[in-house]
């Protein structure tokens, strides 16, 4: 079982020594994982040695990455590792590993969204608190205090393209400030005014090309593709322009090309892609809601196991941007709470003190939407509780589908605290269904664990 530590520099140094400093191409982190891209995959003996280090929960390969699951201190270990390595230079000079398109997409989504997911989660909590307050005190919505807290909570979503510019520029190895300039231009209120004119029927052209009415606040794919194309353009300019003019010419050329190109082509096409994916999911929900609920509530945590769960972020954000609500995160909440409930079920069932302690700690972490410690430390390790959690999550999600439950505020980390995001005066049954579904998830999962038990003779490490 993993233990907690405070000596993050030592753990970072131990991991670095084990995989080989010269073997590390790049590194990133998400809420609970240190994600390494390596030239060569370490041997099974090295992987076993890392998995036995203090605080390491699991070591796995997924999405073209060597992932070390650490828990909530992954960021601390990453920062310590960053001090040992010049990761940007390594990434630029080292040969790139061959990855499939799926692995590259998932790795990109993780690198782009993981660094600021807690910002979105915190903003969502502020919005959730305002929902609760105004539900019981409607007059509060007319106060200046509400107005200030409201625009604070919406700010990360309004300027989401700018945050994507920062993380995507690091991932694609281009100038962060050029990327920020381009994305700031997209969310500039002046462009919003021009888009509104286009939407009203006016034809507005850039040179000879008519522009579309696409707006970019709260969007994901347009800024992501902008920075991807920017990275190639910037590298080409740096290679071919004379050194004496690079400092001024590169940002000038990049910006006057990329912003119009995004408005004319990249933005509309990528926005259509995100909306198309969201519409495909929504078609399933509207046609067979029970099936969609069972699939998301039942198998979502399997995606978490393989570290590919970031791939749905553009779809969810597209739903919020286009419709103001999203059912996926409501179903997802049941899957998350189910794994936490499975840990509490193990806590009640087991007689072993060490498993009791780990299951209680992991269950409490799961309440806040972080399930990796629950999965790798308890439920998947003991096997049966993980299946119980999947069944409980599927049943809970199925129940909330009968109430047309949706989230009306984006949740960076769906969990018990974000259930208030299902509150809506326009859809009163939404929150009722959420509560009934969550309660059913918890009860069913805990009872199932008591019935089927848990294999307490699990191996020390998988």
C-alpha positions in Angstrom: 0.0 0.0 0.0 1.2 3.5 -0.7 2.2 5.8 2.1 2.1 9.5 2.4 5.3 11.5 2.2 6.6 15.0 2.5 10.0 14.6 0.8 8.8 15.2 -2.7 12.3 16.1 -4.0 13.6 12.7 -2.9 10.7 10.9 -4.6 11.2 12.9 -7.8 14.9 12.1 -7.7 14.3 8.4 -7.1 11.9 8.2 -10.1 14.3 10.2 -12.3 17.1 7.9 -11.4 15.0 4.8 -11.9 13.8 5.7 -15.4 17.0 7.5 -16.4 17.4 11.2 -16.6 18.5 11.1 -20.3 15.5 8.8 -21.0 13.0 11.5 -20.1 11.7 13.5 -23.2 9.0 15.5 -21.4 7.0 15.5 -18.2 3.6 16.7 -17.2 1.1 16.1 -14.4 -2.6 16.0 -13.8 -4.6 15.9 -10.5 -3.1 12.6 -9.4 -0.5 11.4 -11.9 3.0 12.2 -13.0 3.0 11.7 -16.8 6.3 11.0 -18.5 7.1 10.6 -22.1 10.2 8.4 -22.4 12.6 7.4 -25.2 12.5 3.8 -24.0 10.1 2.0 -21.8 11.7 0.9 -18.5 12.0 -2.8 -17.7 9.5 -4.6 -15.5 12.0 -4.6 -12.7 12.3 -0.8 -12.8 8.5 -0.4 -12.9 8.2 -2.7 -9.9 10.8 -0.7 -8.0 9.0 2.6 -8.7 5.6 1.1 -7.7 7.1 0.2 -4.3 8.4 3.7 -3.6 6.7 5.7 -0.8 3.4 7.4 -1.9 3.4 5.7 -5.3 0.0 4.1 -5.8 0.4 2.6 -9.3 2.7 2.7 -12.3 1.2 2.1 -15.8 1.7 2.9 -19.5 -1.2 4.5 -21.3 -1.7 7.0 -24.1 2.0 6.8 -25.0 2.9 8.0 -21.5 4.6 6.4 -18.5 2.2 7.3 -15.7 3.1 7.3 -12.1 -0.1 7.5 -10.0 0.8 9.4 -6.8 -2.4 11.0 -5.6 -3.1 14.6 -4.7 0.6 15.4 -4.3 1.4 14.7 -8.0 1.9 18.4 -8.6 4.5 18.6 -5.8 6.5 15.7 -7.2 6.3 17.2 -10.7 7.6 20.6 -9.4 10.5 18.8 -7.7 11.2 16.9 -10.9 11.1 20.1 -13.0 13.9 21.4 -10.8 16.0 18.4 -11.7 15.4 18.6 -15.5 15.3 21.3 -18.2 12.2 19.7 -19.6 11.6 22.1 -22.4 15.1 21.7 -23.8 14.9 18.0 -23.5 11.6 18.0 -25.3 13.0 20.1 -28.1 16.1 18.2 -28.7 15.2 14.6 -28.0 13.8 12.2 -30.6 10.1 11.9 -30.3 8.5 8.6 -29.6 6.0 7.2 -32.1 2.4 7.4 -30.8 -0.9 6.5 -32.4 -3.3 9.3 -33.1 -5.5 8.3 -30.2 -2.6 8.3 -27.7 -1.4 11.7 -29.0 -4.9 13.2 -28.6 -5.3 11.9 -25.0 -1.8 13.1 -24.1 -2.5 16.5 -25.5 -5.8 16.8 -23.6 -4.1 15.8 -20.4 -1.2 18.2 -20.8 -3.6 21.1 -21.7 -6.4 20.7 -19.2 -4.8 19.2 -16.1 -2.8 22.3 -15.0 -5.9 24.4 -14.6 -8.6 21.9 -13.8 -8.7 23.0 -10.1 -9.3 26.6 -11.2 -12.4 25.5 -13.2 -13.4 23.3 -10.2 -13.1 26.2 -7.8 -15.0 28.5 -10.1 -17.7 25.9 -10.3 -18.0 25.7 -6.5 -18.5 29.5 -6.4 -21.3 29.2 -9.0 -22.8 26.3 -7.0 -22.8 28.3 -3.8 -24.5 31.2 -5.6 -27.1 28.7 -6.9 -27.9 27.6 -3.4 -28.0 31.1 -1.9 -30.3 32.5 -4.6 -32.6 29.4 -4.4 -33.4 30.2 -0.8 -32.9 34.0 -1.0 -33.9 35.1 -4.5 -33.4 38.8 -3.6 -29.6 38.1 -3.2 -29.4 38.0 -7.0 -30.1 41.7 -7.2 -27.2 42.7 -4.8 -23.8 44.0 -5.8 -22.2 41.2 -3.8 -23.9 38.6 -6.1 -22.8 40.5 -9.2 -19.1 40.5 -8.1 -19.1 36.9 -7.1 -20.9 35.9 -10.3 -18.4 37.6 -12.7 -15.5 36.2 -10.6 -16.9 32.7 -11.0 -17.5 33.1 -14.8 -14.1 34.6 -15.5 -12.1 31.4 -16.0 -14.7 30.1 -18.5 -14.9 33.4 -20.3 -11.1 33.5 -20.8 -10.7 29.8 -21.1 -8.9 30.2 -24.5 -6.2 32.2 -22.8 -5.5 29.5 -20.2 -5.5 27.0 -23.0 -3.0 29.2 -24.8 -0.6 29.0 -21.8 -0.7 25.2 -21.4 -1.0 24.4 -25.1 2.0 26.6 -25.9 4.1 24.7 -23.5 2.9 21.3 -24.8 3.4 22.3 -28.5 6.7 24.2 -27.7 5.9 27.7 -29.0 6.1 31.2 -27.5 3.5 31.5 -24.7 3.1 35.2 -25.1 2.4 35.0 -28.8 -0.2 32.3 -28.1 -1.8 34.4 -25.4 -1.9 37.5 -27.7 -3.7 35.5 -30.4 -6.2 33.9 -27.9 -6.8 37.3 -26.2 -7.7 38.7 -29.6 -10.3 36.0 -30.0 -12.1 36.8 -26.7 -11.8 40.6 -27.2 -15.2 42.3 -26.8 -14.6 44.1 -30.2 -14.7 40.7 -32.0 -17.8 39.8 -30.0 -19.4 43.0 -31.4 -18.4 42.2 -35.0 -19.7 38.6 -34.6 -23.0 40.0 -33.3 -23.2 42.2 -36.5 -22.6 39.1 -38.6 -25.2 37.1 -36.7 -27.7 39.9 -37.4 -27.2 39.4 -41.2 -24.5 41.9 -42.0 -21.6 40.7 -44.2 -18.2 41.6 -42.7 -15.1 40.6 -44.7 -11.4 40.3 -43.9 -9.7 41.2 -47.1 -12.0 39.5 -49.6 -13.2 36.7 -47.3 -16.5 36.8 -45.4 -16.2 36.0 -41.7 -18.4 33.7 -39.7 -20.2 34.7 -36.5 -18.3 32.2 -34.3 -17.4 33.6 -30.9 -14.6 32.1 -28.8 -15.3 32.7 -25.1 -15.5 29.4 -23.2 -14.3 27.5 -26.3 -11.8 24.6 -26.3 -10.9 23.3 -29.7 -10.5 26.6 -31.6 -7.7 27.9 -29.3 -6.1 24.5 -29.1 -5.9 24.1 -32.9 -4.7 27.8 -33.1 -1.7 27.1 -30.9 -1.0 23.8 -32.7 -0.8 25.6 -36.1 1.0 28.5 -34.5 3.8 26.2 -33.3 4.6 25.1 -36.8 4.4 28.6 -38.2 6.6 30.0 -35.4 9.3 27.2 -35.9 9.3 27.9 -39.7 9.8 31.6 -39.1 12.5 31.1 -36.6 14.3 28.9 -39.0 14.1 31.2 -42.1 14.0 34.8 -40.8 17.3 36.7 -40.3 18.3 36.8 -36.6 18.3 40.6 -36.6 14.5 40.9 -37.2 13.2 37.7 -35.5 12.4 39.3 -32.1 9.9 41.7 -33.7 9.0 39.9 -36.9 8.0 36.5 -35.5 5.2 37.8 -33.1 4.0 40.3 -35.7 3.7 37.7 -38.6 2.4 35.0 -36.3 -0.4 37.2 -34.9 -1.6 38.9 -38.1 -1.7 35.4 -39.8 -3.1 33.2 -37.0 -5.9 35.4 -35.7 -7.6 36.0 -39.1 -6.9 32.3 -40.1 -8.6 31.2 -36.9 -11.6 33.5 -37.5 -11.9 32.4 -41.1 -11.1 28.7 -41.0 -9.7 27.1 -37.8 -12.4 28.5 -35.5 -15.5 27.6 -37.4 -14.2 24.2 -38.4 -13.0 23.2 -34.9 -16.1 24.6 -33.2 -18.2 22.5 -35.6 -16.1 19.4 -34.6 -16.7 20.0 -30.9 -20.4 20.7 -31.4 -20.7 17.6 -33.6 -19.2 15.3 -31.0 -21.5 16.9 -28.4 -24.5 16.5 -30.6 -23.7 12.8 -31.2 -23.7 12.2 -27.5 -26.8 14.3 -27.0 -28.5 12.3 -29.7 -27.9 9.1 -27.7 -29.1 10.8 -24.5 -32.3 12.1 -26.1 -33.0 8.8 -27.9 -32.0 6.3 -25.3 -31.2 8.2 -22.1 -31.2 5.0 -20.0 -28.5 3.5 -22.1 -26.3 6.6 -22.0 -26.7 6.8 -18.3 -25.7 3.2 -17.7 -22.7 3.4 -20.0 -21.4 6.6 -18.4 -22.2 5.7 -14.8 -21.0 2.1 -15.2 -17.8 2.3 -17.2 -16.5 5.9 -16.7 -14.0 4.8 -14.1 -12.5 2.3 -16.6 -11.5 5.3 -18.6 -9.9 6.9 -15.5 -7.9 3.7 -15.0 -6.3 4.2 -18.4 -5.9 7.9 -18.0 -7.9 8.8 -21.0 -10.7 10.6 -19.2 -9.6 14.1 -20.4 -10.8 13.3 -23.9 -14.5 14.3 -23.0 -13.6 17.8 -21.8 -14.2 19.5 -25.1 -17.6 17.8 -25.5 -18.8 18.8 -22.0 -17.6 22.4 -22.4 -19.3 22.5 -25.8 -22.6 21.4 -24.2 -22.4 24.2 -21.6 -21.5 26.8 -24.2 -24.2 25.8 -26.6 -27.0 24.7 -24.3 -26.2 25.9 -20.9 -26.3 22.4 -19.4 -24.8 18.9 -19.7 -26.0 15.5 -18.7 -22.6 13.7 -19.1 -21.2 15.3 -15.9 -24.4 14.4 -14.0 -24.0 10.7 -15.0 -20.2 11.0 -14.3 -20.9 12.2 -10.8 -22.6 8.9 -9.9 -19.6 6.9 -11.2 -17.2 9.0 -9.1 -19.3 8.8 -5.9 -19.7 5.0 -6.4 -16.0 4.4 -6.1 -15.9 6.6 -3.0 -18.8 4.6 -1.6 -17.0 1.3 -2.5 -14.1 2.4 -0.3 -16.5 3.1 2.6 -18.0 -0.3 2.0 -14.6 -1.8 2.3 -14.0 0.2 5.5 -17.1 -1.4 7.0 -16.4 -4.9 5.7 -12.7 -5.5 6.3 -11.1 -6.4 9.6 -7.6 -5.5 8.5 -6.5 -2.2 10.1 -4.2 -1.2 7.2 -7.0 -1.7 4.6 -9.4 0.1 6.8 -7.1 3.2 7.1 -6.4 3.3 3.3 -10.1 2.8 2.3 -11.3 5.6 4.6 -8.7 8.0 3.3 -9.3 7.1 -0.3 -13.1 7.4 0.2 -12.8 10.9 1.6 -10.6 11.9 -1.3 -13.2 10.5 -3.7 -15.8 12.7 -2.3 -13.9 15.7 -3.8 -13.9 14.0 -7.2 -10.5 12.5 -7.2 -10.9 8.7 -7.5 -7.4 7.4 -8.5 -6.4 6.8 -4.8 -9.7 4.9 -4.4 -9.3 2.9 -7.6 -5.6 1.9 -7.3 -5.4 1.9 -3.5 -8.5 0.0 -2.7 -11.3 -1.0 -5.2 -9.3 -2.2 -8.2 -6.7 -3.7 -6.0 -9.4 -5.7 -4.2 -11.2 -6.3 -7.5 -14.7 -7.0 -6.3 -15.3 -3.5 -4.8 -14.4 -1.9 -8.1 -17.1 -4.0 -9.9 -19.6 -3.1 -7.1 -18.8 0.6 -7.7 -19.4 0.2 -11.4 -22.8 -1.4 -10.8 -23.7 1.2 -8.2 -22.7 4.0 -10.5 -24.7 2.6 -13.4 -27.9 2.2 -11.2 -27.5 5.8 -9.8 -27.0 7.3 -13.3 -30.0 5.3 -14.6 -32.2 6.7 -11.8 -31.2 10.3 -12.5 -31.9 9.8 -16.2 -35.6 9.3 -15.4 -35.6 12.8 -13.8 -33.9 14.5 -16.8 -31.1 15.5 -14.5 -28.4 17.8 -15.9 -25.6 19.9 -14.6 -26.1 23.6 -15.2 -22.6 24.6 -14.0 -19.4 23.0 -15.3 -17.7 20.9 -12.6 -14.0 20.5 -13.0 -14.0 17.5 -10.7 -17.5 16.1 -10.5 -18.2 14.6 -7.0 -20.5 14.9 -4.0 -19.7 18.7 -3.6 -20.8 19.5 -7.2 -24.2 17.9 -7.0 -25.6 21.4 -6.4 -24.7 22.1 -10.0 -27.9 20.1 -10.9 -30.1 22.8 -9.4 -32.2 24.8 -11.8 -35.5 26.7 -11.4 -36.3 25.8 -15.0 -35.9 22.1 -14.3 -37.0 21.5 -10.6 -36.8 17.7 -10.9 -33.1 17.9 -11.9 -31.7 18.3 -8.4 -34.3 15.9 -6.9 -33.2 13.2 -9.3 -29.5 14.0 -8.6 -30.1 13.4 -4.8 -32.1 10.3 -5.3 -29.5 8.9 -7.8 -26.6 9.7 -5.5 -28.3 8.2 -2.5 -29.1 5.0 -4.5 -25.5 4.9 -5.7 -24.1 5.0 -2.2 -26.5 2.6 -0.7 -26.4 0.0 -3.5 -22.6 0.1 -3.7 -22.0 -0.3 0.0 -24.6 -3.1 0.3 -23.0 -4.9 -2.7 -19.6 -4.7 -1.1 -21.0 -6.2 2.2 -22.6 -9.0 0.2 -19.8 -10.0 -2.2 -17.0 -9.0 0.2 -13.5 -8.1 -0.9 -10.5 -10.4 -1.5 -8.2 -9.3 1.3 -5.4 -11.6 0.1 -4.6 -9.2 -2.7 -1.0 -9.0 -3.9 1.2 -6.2 -2.5 1.5 -4.6 -6.0 -0.2 -5.2 -9.2 
